[in-house]
């Protein structure tokens, strides 16, 4: 998550989650030989990783794999959010 949300690096984030999905898929395969119930216990996590991979790749693709132009500078306001600016927000 830090690669995608904090560092705004969608290519690396997608590669990372693809690798995590692959390792988890392999773990599920290995555990299916040892304990089928444990392998089925990993199925929801594997499903979630597949969906998260889809979201990461889709968001990256639709934004041209570049998030640098999606933010504007705004003062940090930890309170009510009154100083928050969003993309394409018109000033008053």
N, C-alpha and C positions, 0 to 999 in steps of 0.2 A: 504494500500500500504506500509506503513512503516514496517509491519510485514513481508511482502514478500521480498521487495527489500532492505531495509536497515538492518533489523535484521536477514534476511535469515532464517525465521522460516516458512516453507511452510505448516506444519500441522496446526499451529495456524491460518495462513492466510486463509487456505481453510475452516477451521471451522468458522472463522469470516465471510467470504463471503457467506457461506451456511446459516448462521443465518440471514445475511442481506437480502439474497434472500427470505428466508422464511417470514421475517417480511414485506418485500415489497409485496410479494404475498398475504399475509393476508390483508395488507392495500388496495391493489387493489380489493380484494374480498369485503371488507367493503364499499369502495367507489362505487362499482358497484351497491350496494343497494341504495345509496344516489344519485349518479349522474353518470350514465353510461359513459358520455363523459369524466369525470375526470378519471374514471377507465381505459378507453382506452388511455388516456394521459400517464398513467404509463406503458403501454405495451412496448414501446421502452426501457425504463429503465429496466424493468423486463427481456427483451431479452438480453440486454447488461450484466446484472448481471449473467444470465445463461451462456453466453459465457465466461465471466471472471472466473466463477466458473470452467468451463471446462478447461480453460487454467491453472488456479492455480493447480487444482487437477492433470491434465495431466503432467505438468512440475514437480510437486512434485513426482509423481509416476515414471516417466521416470528417475529421478535423485536419486531414492532410498530414498526420503524424507530427504536428507542430502545435503546441499549446502556448507558445510564448506570446501570441497576440490576443489571448483570451482573458487577460487580466488588465486592470487599470490600477494605478497607484492610488491608494486610499489610506488615510491615517488609521492606525490601529486603535480600535475602540472596543475595549473588553466589556463595556456596559450594555446599553440598550440596543446597540447596532445602528445608531443614528448616523454614524460616519461611514457606513458600509456602502461601497459602490459596486455595481454589477456591470457586466459587459453591455455596451450600448445604452447605458442609462443616461438620460438627458438631465442636464443640470437645471435647477429651478431658476 
